[in-house]
Amino acid sequence: MEATLVFVPPGGGEAEYFLQFELPSVPEPGSYISITRPDQRGTEDFIVRRSWWHLEHPTTGGYETTRRTGAMKKLSVECEFARGMYSSDDHRRACEAYERRGREVKSFDATAY
């Protein structure tokens, strides 16, 4: 299933950036996400805050009597910056910048591995 990961500051707020992914399922709130990229040492690490389901239905009434089926238009997964054991230098600097602005940056539990 295709999903847009929306990356927000620790505690939430306006999106910093978005990335599209093909995922086997919807990440649940509290899930850890680590992203690797070419030519990058380490990961970009995030904790899932919530999922936003954008749906559309072909009817206009308040209830359905024609048995027509709606569809998923888009799935967005909101993820906040966090520290992981293998966070890249750039990602660690971004987390430090959030802390300087008074944001509390969460860290992955080491026991998750």
C-alpha positions as CSV (number, residue, x, y, z in Angstrom):
1,M,0.0,0.0,0.0
2,E,1.3,3.4,-0.9
3,A,1.7,5.9,2.0
4,T,3.0,9.4,2.4
5,L,5.2,9.8,5.4
6,V,4.9,13.3,6.8
7,F,7.8,14.4,9.0
8,V,7.0,16.9,11.7
9,P,9.0,18.4,14.6
10,P,9.0,16.6,18.0
11,G,5.6,17.1,19.6
12,G,4.0,17.9,16.2
13,G,3.6,21.0,14.1
14,E,4.1,22.0,10.5
15,A,5.6,19.4,8.2
16,E,9.3,19.6,7.5
17,Y,9.1,17.3,4.4
18,F,7.3,14.3,2.9
19,L,8.4,11.0,1.3
20,Q,6.3,8.4,-0.5
21,F,6.8,4.7,0.4
22,E,5.3,1.4,-0.6
23,L,4.5,-0.3,2.8
24,P,3.2,-3.8,3.7
25,S,0.9,-2.3,6.4
26,V,0.1,0.9,8.2
27,P,2.6,1.8,10.9
28,E,0.9,2.2,14.3
29,P,1.3,5.1,16.7
30,G,4.5,4.6,18.6
31,S,6.2,2.6,15.8
32,Y,9.9,3.3,15.1
33,I,10.8,4.2,11.5
34,S,14.4,4.4,10.4
35,I,15.2,5.5,6.8
36,T,18.5,4.9,5.0
37,R,19.6,6.8,1.9
38,P,22.3,6.3,-0.6
39,D,25.7,7.9,0.4
40,Q,24.5,8.5,3.9
41,R,26.1,7.0,7.0
42,G,23.4,6.3,9.6
43,T,19.7,6.6,9.5
44,E,16.9,9.2,9.8
45,D,14.8,8.2,12.7
46,F,11.2,8.9,13.6
47,I,8.3,7.8,15.9
48,V,4.8,7.5,14.3
49,R,2.3,9.9,15.8
50,R,-0.9,9.1,13.9
51,S,-2.3,8.0,10.5
52,W,-4.5,10.1,8.4
53,W,-6.9,8.2,6.0
54,H,-8.1,10.3,3.1
55,L,-11.2,8.5,1.7
56,E,-13.7,9.2,-1.0
57,H,-17.2,7.8,-1.6
58,P,-19.2,7.9,-4.8
59,T,-22.5,8.9,-3.1
60,T,-23.7,12.2,-1.8
61,G,-26.3,11.1,0.8
62,G,-25.8,10.6,4.5
63,Y,-26.2,6.8,4.2
64,E,-25.5,4.3,1.5
65,T,-28.3,2.3,-0.2
66,T,-26.8,1.4,-3.6
67,R,-24.0,-0.7,-2.2
68,R,-21.3,1.2,-4.1
69,T,-17.9,1.1,-2.5
70,G,-15.6,4.0,-1.6
71,A,-11.9,4.0,-1.9
72,M,-8.7,5.2,-0.2
73,K,-7.6,8.4,-1.9
74,K,-4.4,8.8,0.2
75,L,-2.8,7.6,3.4
76,S,-0.6,9.9,5.3
77,V,1.5,8.8,8.3
78,E,2.7,11.6,10.6
79,C,6.1,10.9,12.1
80,E,8.1,13.0,14.5
81,F,11.9,13.4,14.6
82,A,13.5,11.1,17.1
83,R,17.0,9.8,18.0
84,G,17.9,6.2,17.1
85,M,21.0,4.2,17.9
86,Y,22.3,4.7,14.4
87,S,21.1,8.2,13.6
88,S,23.2,10.0,11.0
89,D,25.2,13.1,11.9
90,D,22.8,15.3,10.0
91,H,19.8,13.8,11.7
92,R,21.4,14.2,15.2
93,R,22.1,17.9,14.3
94,A,18.5,18.4,13.4
95,C,17.4,16.9,16.7
96,E,19.8,19.1,18.6
97,A,18.4,22.2,16.8
98,Y,14.9,21.2,17.9
99,E,16.1,20.9,21.5
100,R,17.7,24.4,21.3
101,R,14.2,25.6,20.3
102,G,12.7,24.0,23.4
103,R,11.4,20.8,21.8
104,E,11.7,17.5,23.7
105,V,13.2,14.9,21.3
106,K,12.3,11.3,22.1
107,S,14.8,8.5,21.6
108,F,14.4,4.9,20.5
109,D,14.5,2.4,23.4
110,A,17.7,0.3,23.1
111,T,15.7,-2.8,24.0
112,A,13.8,-2.6,20.7
113,Y,16.5,-4.6,19.0
